[in-house]
Amino acid sequence: MKELIIAFGLFLFVEGILYALFPSKMKNMLKKLELIKDSQLRTGGIVFALLGFIIIYYTKS
């Protein structure tokens, strides 16, 4: 459980740094998300979730 909290904190840290250092680029990137189809976003989300799970699984074992 401690590792999960640390990972979430790291995620928030990285997101915060990106928005703090590159606010205009992040806004432009978010505007471009509207042009992507929902199915493409869903597929990308599933792929990244599986990659994250595989990384966690092999790191923990």
trRosetta pair geometry for C-beta under 8 A, 3 or more apart (Angstrom, degrees):
i j d omega theta_ij theta_ji phi_ij phi_ji
1 4 5.6 -52 -155 31 38 114
1 5 6.7 36 151 -17 67 103
2 5 5.9 -56 -154 36 34 110
2 6 6.4 34 150 -18 67 107
3 6 5.5 -54 -147 39 34 113
3 7 6.2 37 153 -21 67 105
4 7 5.7 -52 -145 36 30 112
4 8 6.4 30 155 -18 63 105
5 8 5.8 -53 -147 37 31 111
5 9 6.3 34 152 -19 63 107
6 9 5.6 -55 -148 38 31 113
6 10 6.3 33 152 -20 64 105
7 10 5.6 -53 -148 35 32 113
7 11 6.4 37 151 -22 64 103
8 11 5.5 -49 -150 33 33 116
8 12 6.5 31 153 -15 64 104
9 12 5.8 -54 -148 38 32 109
9 13 6.3 37 151 -23 65 106
10 13 5.4 -52 -146 34 32 116
10 14 6.4 30 157 -17 66 104
11 14 6.1 -56 -148 36 28 107
11 15 6.3 25 155 -14 64 109
12 15 5.8 -56 -144 41 31 111
12 16 6.0 32 157 -21 65 110
13 16 5.8 -59 -147 37 25 111
13 17 6.3 25 156 -19 63 107
14 17 5.8 -54 -147 35 30 111
14 18 6.5 31 155 -20 63 105
15 18 5.9 -57 -152 34 30 111
15 19 6.5 21 156 -10 65 108
16 19 6.0 -60 -148 41 31 105
16 20 6.0 28 156 -19 67 112
17 20 5.7 -59 -142 40 29 110
17 21 5.9 13 165 -8 67 113
18 21 6.4 -64 -138 44 23 99
18 22 6.0 -42 -176 45 62 103
18 26 6.1 118 139 -82 96 126
19 22 7.4 -80 -117 65 16 63
19 23 6.0 49 -176 -98 61 70
19 26 5.3 -42 -106 11 65 175
20 23 7.3 4 -130 -56 12 91
22 25 4.0 -33 168 43 113 118
22 26 5.6 122 106 -27 87 90
23 26 5.8 -59 -147 36 29 111
23 27 6.5 29 156 -19 64 105
24 27 5.7 -51 -149 34 34 112
24 28 6.5 35 152 -17 65 104
25 28 5.6 -53 -149 37 34 112
25 29 6.3 37 152 -22 65 105
26 29 5.5 -52 -146 35 33 114
26 30 6.4 33 154 -19 65 104
27 30 5.8 -54 -148 36 31 110
27 31 6.5 34 152 -21 64 104
28 31 5.6 -53 -151 33 33 113
28 32 6.6 34 152 -20 65 104
29 32 5.7 -55 -153 33 34 113
29 33 7.1 48 146 -33 62 94
30 33 5.5 -36 -159 10 40 119
31 34 6.3 -40 -176 12 44 112
32 35 5.7 -48 -168 26 54 114
32 36 7.4 53 142 -23 72 99
33 36 5.7 -53 -158 26 46 112
33 41 7.4 63 -164 -94 94 129
36 40 5.1 -112 179 80 97 127
36 41 5.6 110 119 -54 120 95
37 40 4.6 94 63 4 86 103
37 41 7.2 -155 95 -3 47 85
38 41 5.7 -57 -150 39 35 111
38 42 6.1 36 153 -21 69 107
39 42 5.6 -52 -145 37 32 113
39 43 6.3 34 155 -20 65 105
40 43 5.8 -52 -146 36 31 111
40 44 6.3 30 155 -16 63 107
41 44 5.7 -57 -147 40 30 111
41 45 6.2 33 154 -22 65 107
42 45 5.6 -55 -148 35 29 114
42 46 6.4 29 155 -19 64 105
43 46 5.8 -54 -149 35 31 110
43 47 6.4 31 153 -19 65 106
44 47 5.7 -54 -146 36 32 112
44 48 6.3 24 159 -12 66 107
45 48 6.0 -59 -145 41 28 105
45 49 6.1 30 156 -20 65 109
46 49 5.7 -55 -144 37 29 112
46 50 6.3 28 157 -17 64 106
47 50 6.0 -58 -150 37 27 108
47 51 6.4 27 153 -17 64 107
48 51 5.5 -51 -144 38 34 113
48 52 6.2 37 156 -20 65 105
49 52 5.7 -54 -149 37 29 112
49 53 6.3 31 152 -20 64 106
50 53 5.5 -52 -146 36 33 113
50 54 6.3 33 155 -19 66 104
51 54 5.8 -54 -147 36 31 110
51 55 6.4 31 154 -18 65 105
52 55 5.7 -54 -148 36 31 111
52 56 6.3 28 155 -16 65 107
53 56 5.8 -57 -148 40 30 110
53 57 6.0 32 155 -23 66 109
54 57 5.6 -53 -142 36 29 113
54 58 6.3 18 163 -9 65 107
55 58 6.4 -63 -146 42 25 100
55 59 6.0 23 157 -19 63 114
56 59 5.8 -61 -143 39 27 110
56 60 6.1 18 163 -14 66 112
57 60 6.3 -63 -146 39 23 104
57 61 6.3 1 163 -4 62 115
58 61 6.1 -64 -135 45 30 99
